[in-house]
């Protein structure tokens, strides 16, 4: 008995595309914004993501559109971060920026500063897990990493944050 592969996938329609924009534009924007912390760049990444979906909507499985959107947004964001880094001047890095010596009473501000210092991959998976609430499996699908690598990146990010912040008693 031959199984028809077309029955397992459902091609996305224009109506599906429009629904996906309505449903996922805000969560994707929040995810990207948390990672790159620039509203204009975040809007550009989201727009590029949905443009890529529009170009490929007939080839996207309608059941997997959420994964496609977040995966595309993640890769577009990483490309944007890499492009911006290439444009920066690495010879004049202020070493003082990489050490936390000031006393703050606002833990949220310190955490936000620490998160900006994470490598892009660690920051992205940490945001997907801790801020957006995705499972390791979903994050692995979105980022095209293995579940083990996702867990390693999250662990390393949390260790960095713990070391950066120090003890909560010292901060407060």
Residue pairs with C-beta under 8 A, 6 or more apart in sequence:
9 61
9 62
9 63
10 61
10 62
10 63
11 58
11 59
11 60
11 61
11 62
12 20
12 57
12 58
12 60
12 61
12 62
12 65
13 57
13 62
14 57
16 57
16 62
16 65
17 53
17 54
17 57
20 53
20 65
20 66
20 69
21 50
24 65
24 66
24 69
24 70
25 46
25 50
27 132
28 46
28 49
28 69
28 70
28 73
29 42
29 43
29 46
30 131
30 132
31 70
31 73
31 127
31 128
31 131
31 132
32 41
32 42
32 45
32 46
32 73
32 77
33 39
33 42
34 127
34 131
35 77
35 81
35 120
35 123
35 124
35 127
36 42
36 45
36 77
36 80
36 81
37 116
41 80
41 84
44 80
45 73
45 76
45 77
45 80
46 73
48 76
49 69
49 72
49 73
49 76
50 69
52 72
52 76
53 60
53 65
53 68
53 69
53 72
60 68
61 68
67 138
67 141
67 142
70 128
70 142
71 141
71 142
71 143
71 144
74 124
74 142
74 143
75 144
77 120
77 124
78 120
78 121
78 124
81 120
82 120
98 117
100 110
100 113
100 114
100 164
100 165
100 166
103 171
104 110
104 171
105 171
105 172
107 165
107 168
107 171
107 172
110 164
110 165
110 171
111 161
111 165
114 160
114 161
114 164
114 165
115 123
115 126
115 127
115 161
117 160
117 164
118 126
118 157
118 160
118 161
121 143
121 145
121 153
122 153
122 154
122 156
122 157
122 160
123 157
124 143
125 139
125 143
125 145
125 150
125 153
125 154
125 157
126 153
126 154
126 157
126 158
128 134
128 138
128 139
128 142
128 143
129 136
129 139
129 150
129 154
134 142
136 147
136 150
136 151
137 147
139 145
139 150
140 146
140 147
140 149
140 150
143 150
145 153
165 171
